[in-house]
């Protein structure tokens, strides 16, 4: 099926993909691997080092691939991992540059 006409290109305006910073409390981790297994972008992997409990905590292998989905922190039974939004826009700051916003130079409040 080929789409023609106005539906050919969907315009999402000033949507920008979010990125996250992953923070791991290594000594809280029990090495279950849930965060590694369920990360949709394979950002984490279990490390070779041991924590104070004798487990292998995860470490970040592809930080730039993090989509800020926060699934790792949601699924962690020990609350040993959390994600913060990387470079959140300041209040009143446009989400995208005006030259990239299209003809009208729109920006979000």
VOGU-3710 file (C-alpha; in Angstrom, 3 decimals, decimal comma):
1> xxxxxxxxxx> 0,000/0,000/0,000  1,454/3,334/-1,057  0,430/6,529/0,704  -0,008/9,632/-1,450  -1,106/13,188/-0,812  -1,068/15,028/2,524  -0,597/11,832/4,562  2,657/11,012/2,778  4,742/12,856/5,365  3,693/13,069/8,979
11> xxxxxxxxxx> 5,015/16,190/10,666  5,787/15,817/14,351  6,640/19,451/14,906  9,283/20,031/17,534  9,433/16,563/19,053  12,937/15,688/20,137  14,088/12,288/21,382  14,889/12,273/25,083  18,193/10,948/26,337  18,973/9,710/29,821
21> xxxxxxxxxx> 21,872/9,604/32,238  22,015/6,268/34,068  23,059/6,185/37,718  23,890/2,871/39,408  24,265/2,299/43,146  26,655/-0,634/42,716  26,622/-1,725/46,346  22,812/-2,006/46,410  22,741/-4,297/43,357  22,213/-8,029/43,803
31> xxxxxxxxxx> 23,176/-8,905/40,228  19,775/-10,185/39,071  20,351/-8,817/35,553  16,760/-7,623/35,029  17,961/-4,176/33,952  20,328/-5,708/31,410  17,760/-8,185/30,091  14,887/-5,744/29,657  16,711/-2,669/28,341  15,249/-2,121/24,852
41> xxxxxxxxxx> 18,466/-0,553/23,521  21,017/-2,851/25,236  22,601/0,065/27,067  23,651/-2,011/30,093  25,718/-5,134/30,651  26,858/-6,979/33,762  30,371/-5,996/34,772  33,244/-8,284/35,648  33,853/-6,531/38,982  32,237/-7,519/42,269
51> xxxxxxxxxx> 30,359/-5,216/44,623  30,486/-5,435/48,454  27,772/-8,118/48,393  29,777/-10,287/45,992  27,540/-9,702/42,961  28,313/-8,382/39,485  26,508/-5,029/39,153  25,662/-3,658/35,716  27,644/-0,972/33,998  26,741/1,327/31,132
61> xxxxxxxxxx> 28,182/0,242/27,797  26,258/2,498/25,352  25,205/5,604/27,275  24,305/7,569/24,143  21,681/4,954/23,208  19,618/5,471/26,384  16,085/6,574/25,469  15,070/7,625/28,995  12,371/4,941/29,074  13,217/4,296/32,750
71> xxxxxxxxxx> 12,408/0,604/32,409  15,629/-0,357/34,202  14,727/1,661/37,298  11,133/0,421/37,228  12,122/-3,240/37,088  15,014/-3,145/39,598  13,905/-4,937/42,792  16,672/-3,291/44,845  16,188/0,301/43,596  19,864/0,258/42,639
81> xxxxxxxxxx> 19,486/2,098/39,339  17,806/5,305/38,265  17,787/7,489/35,195  17,743/11,274/34,946  16,895/13,318/31,896  20,050/14,380/30,098  20,123/18,110/29,339  16,455/18,947/29,978  15,376/22,178/28,268  15,178/25,220/30,504
91> xxxxxxxxxx> 11,762/26,770/31,000  10,974/29,036/28,071  13,800/27,591/25,994  12,742/26,288/22,562  12,956/22,527/22,131  14,540/22,905/18,688  16,405/25,647/16,900  14,218/28,140/15,053  15,915/27,408/11,737  14,914/23,730/12,146
101> xxxxxxxxx> 11,313/24,477/13,153  9,994/25,019/9,663  8,626/28,027/7,897  6,992/29,672/10,890  9,920/29,390/13,315  7,732/27,794/15,969  9,004/27,015/19,439  7,399/25,509/22,517  6,677/27,600/25,591
//
